[in-house]
Amino acid sequence: MTTRILTGITTTGTPHLGNYAGAIRPAIAASQVDNVESFYFLADYHALIKCDDPARIQRSRLEIAATWLAGGLDTERATFYRQSDIPEIPQLTWLLTCVAGKGLLNRAHAYKAAVDQNEAAGADPDAGVTMGLFSYPVLMAADILIFNANKVPVGRDQVQHVEMARDIGQRFNHLFGKGHDFFTLPEAVIEDDVATLPGLDGRKMSKSYDNTIPLFSSSKDLKSAISRIVTDSKLPGEAKDPDNSHLFTLYQAFSTHAEQAQMRADLEAGLAWGEAKQRLFTLLDEQLAEPRERYHELLAKPEELEDILQAGAVKARQVATPFLQELREAVGLRNFAVQGADLSTSKKKAKKARRIVSFRDDEGFRFRVLDDEGGDLLLSKAFADGRAAGMASKYVQSAGDDLDIRQVDQQITVWMDNECIAQSQTHDSEEACQTAVLDLRIALAAQ
């Protein structure tokens, strides 16, 4: 069985050692494994969310493309493309936007962080927040779902976005699948054994901290950057602690086990920091010499890079184009000429079946939410008068994503003003309960 892996890098800066060791190098290695189908892309639409400098984005696209190829990516085995060359991605983004709940996007880490920062400064919560930032998770979901990726290697800060892609894909499947799942639900792969490199000051290597070591800079610039790595004040001859040394962490990411053992022993024996930095420079300079030369050759021939990426786009669209057509037909965007006169009423009946019914029994006034088959999704408590029941029913219909739904012991409950006003039957499993929550939200959205 073939596993499809997908990953992308946002094109907002020059690649550094951290990008290479943490994402590019392991992705290239993964693409060489049998029974793996790799989709790697330049996330240049995502770059527009963070950067409004066209020259910087264009330069970064060129540099990151050259880095992947100089690092040894085999474009015969992997599908390598620019996000912006695949029109099916923004088209799918809109289809997914129409089923993605605003409440779900409200919980995205990047958006919440922006709101928190604004509130701390006494500004409007949404000051400076663009729709690009707010709906970023939907675009990322489209990146993943258009190719039905099985696995998405990400850092821990991106796991939430893969989970959101699962939620959005699952809802689309439920609404339009009619028993058929269009989307494979992706799995986030957190690669703990892949290096997260410290920068010059010990914090995570990042352009935001201005503490990076450029990947393919000249030998002179590489040596200068390494000389600025922060170390402790221990003198030559004094024992150093490799496990608390940022320099040693960098050395580990590029050395063999034997080289690591030797460096550890020498540091513990009192190796001078200046000598340790020289060893790191020699190691990196030798390893990066050949790909550095290839990188600069590619930068000098942008037309060659363009041809490679255009070929990758053709390859990617062979998958994306027919799949998007299938999705368009599923949501009703069909060709009149081939659709014919048979406009199935099953969907209309399903919508009609999903409804809220008010009634009165021996205990009082109630309402229930029914599914497509007329079965109970939710049954309210007994209210003493019809007005109170009507207000509760109206709240359930109009609250949308703000509806207070809680799950307790595989049973759904709905709350209003800190009071439980309705509940479901007890479901057989956690999965069945989660599916019932989704069914309930879909039924209420149809009202």
C-alpha positions as CSV (number, residue, x, y, z in Angstrom):
1,M,0.0,0.0,0.0
2,T,1.3,3.4,-1.0
3,T,1.4,6.2,1.6
4,R,1.1,9.8,0.4
5,I,3.2,12.3,2.3
6,L,2.8,16.1,1.9
7,T,4.7,19.1,3.2
8,G,5.4,22.7,2.3
9,I,7.6,25.6,3.2
10,T,6.4,29.2,3.4
11,T,8.3,31.4,1.0
12,T,9.1,34.4,3.2
13,G,12.9,34.2,3.8
14,T,16.3,32.7,2.9
15,P,16.7,29.0,4.0
16,H,18.9,28.5,7.0
17,L,20.4,25.4,8.8
18,G,17.3,25.0,10.9
19,N,15.0,24.7,7.8
20,Y,17.4,22.2,6.3
21,A,17.9,19.9,9.3
22,G,14.3,20.2,10.5
23,A,12.3,19.9,7.3
24,I,14.1,19.7,4.0
25,R,16.7,17.0,4.7
26,P,14.2,14.5,6.4
27,A,11.6,15.2,3.6
28,I,14.1,14.4,0.9
29,A,15.1,11.2,2.8
30,A,11.4,10.2,3.1
31,S,10.9,10.7,-0.7
32,Q,13.4,8.0,-1.4
33,V,11.5,5.3,0.6
34,D,9.6,2.6,-1.4
35,N,5.8,2.7,-1.3
36,V,5.9,6.4,-0.5
37,E,4.4,9.1,-2.8
38,S,5.7,12.5,-1.9
39,F,4.1,15.9,-2.6
40,Y,6.4,18.9,-1.7
41,F,5.5,22.5,-2.4
42,L,6.4,26.1,-2.0
43,A,3.7,27.6,0.1
44,D,3.7,31.0,-1.6
45,Y,-0.1,31.8,-1.0
46,H,0.6,31.3,2.7
47,A,3.5,33.8,2.4
48,L,1.1,36.6,1.4
49,I,-0.5,36.3,4.9
50,K,2.8,37.2,6.5
51,C,4.6,39.4,4.0
52,D,3.6,42.3,1.8
53,D,7.0,42.7,0.1
54,P,6.7,41.3,-3.5
55,A,10.4,41.3,-4.1
56,R,11.1,39.3,-0.9
57,I,8.5,36.7,-1.7
58,Q,9.8,36.3,-5.3
59,R,13.4,36.0,-4.0
60,S,12.4,33.5,-1.3
61,R,10.5,31.3,-3.8
62,L,13.6,31.1,-6.0
63,E,15.9,30.4,-3.0
64,I,13.7,27.7,-1.4
65,A,13.2,26.0,-4.7
66,A,16.9,25.9,-5.3
67,T,17.5,24.6,-1.8
68,W,15.3,21.6,-2.3
69,L,16.9,20.7,-5.5
70,A,20.5,21.4,-4.3
71,G,19.7,19.2,-1.3
72,G,19.1,16.2,-3.6
73,L,15.3,16.1,-4.2
74,D,14.6,13.7,-7.0
75,T,11.7,15.3,-8.9
76,E,11.1,12.0,-10.8
77,R,10.1,10.4,-7.5
78,A,8.5,13.3,-5.8
79,T,5.9,15.8,-7.0
80,F,7.5,19.3,-6.5
81,Y,5.4,22.3,-7.2
82,R,4.4,25.9,-6.3
83,Q,1.1,26.2,-4.5
84,S,0.2,29.2,-6.7
85,D,0.5,27.0,-9.8
86,I,-2.4,24.8,-8.7
87,P,-5.7,26.7,-9.3
88,E,-7.6,23.8,-7.8
89,I,-6.2,24.7,-4.3
90,P,-7.9,28.1,-4.0
91,Q,-11.1,26.6,-5.6
92,L,-11.2,23.9,-3.0
93,T,-10.4,26.4,-0.3
94,W,-13.8,28.1,-1.1
95,L,-15.7,24.8,-1.1
96,L,-14.2,24.1,2.3
97,T,-14.8,27.6,3.6
98,C,-18.5,27.1,3.0
99,V,-18.5,24.1,5.4
100,A,-15.9,25.3,8.0
101,G,-17.4,26.6,11.2
102,K,-16.4,30.1,12.3
103,G,-16.2,28.7,15.8
104,L,-13.6,26.3,14.7
105,L,-11.5,29.0,13.1
106,N,-11.9,31.2,16.2
107,R,-9.9,28.6,18.1
108,A,-6.8,28.7,15.7
109,H,-3.7,29.5,17.7
110,A,-2.4,32.2,15.3
111,Y,-5.7,34.1,15.4
112,K,-6.1,33.8,19.2
113,A,-2.5,35.0,19.7
114,A,-3.3,38.1,17.6
115,V,-6.5,38.8,19.5
116,D,-4.7,38.3,22.9
117,Q,-1.9,40.7,21.8
118,N,-4.5,43.4,20.7
119,E,-6.4,43.1,23.9
120,A,-3.3,43.3,26.0
121,A,-2.5,46.6,24.2
122,G,-6.0,47.9,24.7
123,A,-6.8,47.8,21.0
124,D,-9.7,46.4,19.1
125,P,-9.5,42.5,19.3
126,D,-9.4,42.2,15.5
127,A,-7.1,45.1,14.8
128,G,-4.7,44.2,12.0
129,V,-6.2,40.7,11.6
130,T,-6.8,39.9,7.9
131,M,-9.1,37.3,6.5
132,G,-5.9,35.6,5.2
133,L,-4.7,35.1,8.8
134,F,-8.2,34.1,10.1
135,S,-8.8,31.6,7.4
136,Y,-5.3,30.3,7.1
137,P,-6.3,26.8,8.4
138,V,-8.8,26.4,5.6
139,L,-6.2,27.1,2.9
140,M,-3.9,24.6,4.7
141,A,-6.8,22.1,4.7
142,A,-7.1,22.5,1.0
143,D,-3.4,22.0,0.5
144,I,-3.7,18.7,2.2
145,L,-7.1,17.4,1.1
146,I,-6.7,18.2,-2.6
147,F,-4.1,15.4,-2.8
148,N,-5.7,13.2,0.0
149,A,-2.4,13.1,1.9
150,N,-2.2,10.3,4.5
151,K,0.6,11.9,6.5
152,V,1.7,15.5,7.0
153,P,5.0,16.0,8.8
154,V,4.7,19.1,11.0
155,G,6.1,20.8,14.0
156,R,4.1,20.7,17.2
157,D,2.8,24.2,16.5
158,Q,1.2,23.1,13.3
159,V,-0.6,20.0,14.7
160,Q,-3.8,21.9,15.3
161,H,-4.0,22.9,11.6
162,V,-3.9,19.2,10.6
163,E,-6.6,18.4,13.1
164,M,-8.7,21.2,11.7
165,A,-8.2,19.8,8.2
166,R,-9.5,16.5,9.5
167,D,-12.6,18.2,11.0
168,I,-13.3,20.2,7.8
169,G,-12.8,17.1,5.6
170,Q,-15.0,15.0,7.8
171,R,-17.8,17.5,7.7
172,F,-17.6,17.7,3.9
173,N,-17.7,13.9,3.7
174,H,-20.8,13.8,5.9
175,L,-22.6,16.6,4.0
176,F,-22.0,15.5,0.5
177,G,-20.5,12.0,0.6
178,K,-23.8,10.0,0.9
179,G,-21.9,7.1,2.2
180,H,-18.7,7.8,0.2
181,D,-15.7,9.6,1.7
182,F,-14.2,12.0,-0.7
183,F,-11.4,13.0,1.6
184,T,-8.9,10.8,3.4
185,L,-8.5,12.2,6.9
186,P,-4.8,13.2,7.3
187,E,-2.5,12.3,10.2
188,A,-0.1,14.7,11.6
189,V,3.4,13.2,12.0
190,I,5.5,14.8,14.7
191,E,9.1,13.8,14.0
192,D,10.7,14.1,17.4
193,D,14.0,12.6,16.1
194,V,14.3,15.4,13.6
195,A,16.6,18.2,14.8
196,T,15.1,21.5,16.0
197,L,18.3,23.5,15.9
198,P,19.2,26.3,18.3
199,G,20.3,29.6,16.8
200,L,23.3,31.7,17.7
201,D,21.7,32.8,21.0
202,G,20.3,29.4,22.0
203,R,16.7,30.1,21.1
204,K,15.1,28.2,18.2
205,M,16.8,29.2,15.0
206,S,14.4,31.6,13.4
207,K,14.4,34.6,11.1
208,S,12.1,36.3,13.7
209,Y,14.9,36.2,16.3
210,D,17.6,37.1,13.7
211,N,19.7,34.3,15.1
212,T,20.0,32.1,12.0
213,I,23.0,30.5,10.2
214,P,22.3,30.8,6.4
215,L,22.4,27.5,4.8
216,F,24.4,28.2,1.6
217,S,26.3,31.4,2.5
218,S,30.0,31.6,1.6
219,S,32.6,29.9,3.7
220,K,33.7,33.2,5.1
221,D,30.1,34.1,6.2
222,L,29.5,30.6,7.6
223,K,32.6,30.9,9.7
224,S,31.7,34.4,10.9
225,A,28.2,33.2,12.0
226,I,29.6,30.2,13.9
227,S,32.0,32.4,15.7
228,R,29.0,34.3,17.2
229,I,27.4,31.2,18.8
230,V,26.9,31.9,22.5
231,T,28.8,29.7,24.8
232,D,29.5,29.7,28.6
233,S,32.6,31.4,30.1
234,K,34.6,28.3,30.8
235,L,38.3,28.6,29.8
236,P,40.4,26.2,27.8
237,G,41.2,23.2,30.0
238,E,38.0,23.4,32.0
239,A,35.4,20.7,31.5
240,K,32.4,21.7,29.4
241,D,28.9,20.2,29.5
242,P,27.9,19.0,26.0
243,D,24.3,18.5,26.9
244,N,23.9,22.2,27.7
245,S,25.9,23.4,24.8
246,H,24.1,24.9,21.8
247,L,27.2,24.4,19.7
248,F,27.3,20.7,20.5
249,T,23.6,20.4,19.5
250,L,24.4,21.9,16.1
251,Y,27.4,19.6,15.8
252,Q,25.2,16.5,16.5
253,A,22.7,17.4,13.7
254,F,25.4,17.0,11.0
255,S,28.0,14.5,12.5
256,T,28.3,10.7,12.7
257,H,27.9,8.9,16.0
258,A,31.7,8.4,16.2
259,E,32.3,12.1,15.6
260,Q,29.7,13.0,18.3
261,A,31.3,10.7,20.8
262,Q,34.8,12.2,20.1
263,M,33.5,15.8,20.4
264,R,31.7,15.0,23.6
265,A,34.8,13.4,25.1
266,D,37.0,16.3,24.1
267,L,34.6,19.0,25.5
268,E,34.4,17.1,28.8
269,A,38.3,17.0,28.8
270,G,38.5,20.8,28.4
271,L,38.5,21.5,24.6
272,A,38.5,25.3,24.1
273,W,35.3,26.8,22.7
274,G,37.3,28.4,19.8
275,E,38.5,25.0,18.7
276,A,35.0,23.5,19.0
277,K,33.7,26.2,16.8
278,Q,36.4,25.5,14.3
279,R,35.5,21.8,14.2
280,L,31.8,22.7,13.6
281,F,32.8,25.1,10.8
282,T,35.0,22.4,9.1
283,L,32.2,19.8,9.4
284,L,29.5,22.1,7.9
285,D,31.7,23.6,5.2
286,E,32.7,20.2,3.9
287,Q,29.2,18.8,3.9
288,L,27.6,21.9,2.3
289,A,30.3,22.6,-0.3
290,E,28.8,20.5,-3.1
291,P,25.1,21.4,-2.5
292,R,26.2,25.1,-2.1
293,E,27.8,25.0,-5.6
294,R,24.7,23.4,-7.1
295,Y,22.5,26.0,-5.2
296,H,24.3,28.9,-6.8
297,E,24.2,27.3,-10.2
298,L,20.4,27.0,-10.0
299,L,20.0,30.6,-8.8
300,A,22.0,31.7,-11.8
301,K,19.5,29.8,-14.1
302,P,16.0,30.7,-12.9
303,E,14.6,29.4,-16.2
304,E,15.8,25.9,-15.3
305,L,14.0,26.2,-11.9
306,E,10.9,27.4,-13.7
307,D,10.8,24.5,-16.0
308,I,11.2,22.0,-13.1
309,L,8.3,23.7,-11.2
310,Q,6.1,23.9,-14.2
311,A,6.6,20.2,-14.8
312,G,5.8,19.5,-11.2
313,A,2.6,21.6,-11.5
314,V,1.5,19.4,-14.5
315,K,2.1,16.3,-12.5
316,A,0.2,17.7,-9.5
317,R,-2.7,18.8,-11.5
318,Q,-3.1,15.4,-13.0
319,V,-4.3,14.4,-9.5
320,A,-6.0,17.6,-8.5
321,T,-8.1,18.5,-11.6
322,P,-10.2,15.4,-11.9
323,F,-10.7,15.3,-8.1
324,L,-11.9,18.9,-8.0
325,Q,-14.4,18.1,-10.7
326,E,-15.7,15.3,-8.6
327,L,-16.0,17.6,-5.7
328,R,-17.8,20.3,-7.7
329,E,-20.4,17.8,-8.9
330,A,-20.9,16.6,-5.3
331,V,-21.8,20.1,-4.1
332,G,-24.1,20.7,-7.1
333,L,-21.8,22.7,-9.5
334,R,-22.6,20.4,-12.4
335,N,-22.7,20.7,-16.2
336,F,-26.3,21.3,-17.3
337,A,-25.7,19.4,-20.6
338,V,-24.7,16.2,-19.0
339,Q,-26.7,16.4,-15.8
340,G,-30.0,15.6,-17.5
341,A,-33.5,16.1,-16.1
342,D,-33.0,13.7,-13.2
343,L,-32.6,16.1,-10.3
344,S,-32.7,13.8,-7.4
345,T,-35.0,14.8,-4.6
346,S,-33.2,12.7,-2.0
347,K,-31.2,15.7,-0.8
348,K,-34.4,17.8,-0.5
349,K,-36.1,15.1,1.5
350,A,-33.1,14.8,3.7
351,K,-33.2,18.5,4.4
352,K,-36.9,18.3,5.1
353,A,-36.5,15.4,7.5
354,R,-33.9,17.3,9.6
355,R,-36.1,19.4,11.8
356,I,-37.0,20.5,15.3
357,V,-40.4,19.3,16.5
358,S,-42.2,20.8,19.5
359,F,-44.7,18.8,21.5
360,R,-46.3,18.3,24.9
361,D,-46.4,15.1,27.0
362,D,-47.5,14.3,30.5
363,E,-44.5,16.0,32.0
364,G,-44.6,19.3,30.2
365,F,-43.6,21.1,27.0
366,R,-40.7,19.6,25.0
367,F,-38.9,19.7,21.7
368,R,-36.7,17.3,19.8
369,V,-34.2,17.5,17.0
370,L,-34.7,14.9,14.3
371,D,-32.1,13.4,11.8
372,D,-32.7,12.5,8.1
373,E,-34.5,9.3,9.1
374,G,-36.7,11.0,11.7
375,G,-34.8,9.6,14.6
376,D,-34.0,11.6,17.7
377,L,-30.7,13.5,17.8
378,L,-31.7,15.5,20.9
379,L,-34.6,15.5,23.3
380,S,-35.3,18.5,25.6
381,K,-36.2,18.4,29.2
382,A,-39.8,19.0,30.2
383,F,-40.6,22.7,30.6
384,A,-43.4,24.0,32.8
385,D,-44.8,26.3,30.1
386,G,-44.7,26.6,26.3
387,R,-43.0,30.0,26.3
388,A,-39.9,28.7,28.1
389,A,-39.8,25.7,25.8
390,G,-40.0,27.9,22.8
391,M,-37.2,30.2,24.0
392,A,-35.0,27.2,24.5
393,S,-35.9,25.8,21.1
394,K,-35.1,29.1,19.5
395,Y,-31.7,29.3,21.2
396,V,-30.8,25.8,19.9
397,Q,-31.8,26.8,16.4
398,S,-30.0,30.2,16.3
399,A,-26.9,29.8,18.4
400,G,-24.9,28.2,15.6
401,D,-21.2,27.5,16.5
402,D,-21.7,29.2,19.8
403,L,-24.2,26.5,20.9
404,D,-23.0,25.1,24.2
405,I,-22.7,21.3,23.4
406,R,-21.0,19.1,26.0
407,Q,-20.2,15.4,25.9
408,V,-20.4,13.4,29.1
409,D,-20.1,9.6,29.3
410,Q,-20.8,9.2,25.5
411,Q,-24.0,11.3,25.8
412,I,-24.5,14.7,24.2
413,T,-26.0,17.5,26.4
414,V,-26.9,21.1,25.4
415,W,-26.7,23.9,27.9
416,M,-28.2,27.4,28.2
417,D,-27.4,29.8,31.0
418,N,-25.5,27.0,32.8
419,E,-28.5,24.7,32.8
420,C,-28.8,21.5,30.8
421,I,-31.9,21.9,28.6
422,A,-31.6,18.8,26.3
423,Q,-29.7,15.6,25.9
424,S,-29.2,12.7,23.5
425,Q,-29.4,8.9,24.1
426,T,-26.2,7.3,25.4
427,H,-24.1,6.2,22.5
428,D,-22.2,2.9,22.2
429,S,-18.8,4.4,21.7
430,E,-16.8,7.6,21.7
431,E,-16.6,7.6,17.9
432,A,-20.4,7.2,17.7
433,C,-20.9,10.1,20.1
434,Q,-18.6,12.4,18.1
435,T,-20.4,11.5,14.9
436,A,-23.7,12.3,16.6
437,V,-22.3,15.7,17.6
438,L,-21.5,16.4,13.9
439,D,-24.9,15.2,12.8
440,L,-26.6,17.5,15.4
441,R,-24.7,20.5,14.1
442,I,-25.5,19.7,10.5
443,A,-29.2,19.2,11.3
444,L,-29.3,22.6,13.1
445,A,-27.4,24.3,10.3
446,A,-30.2,23.2,7.9
447,Q,-32.9,25.0,9.9
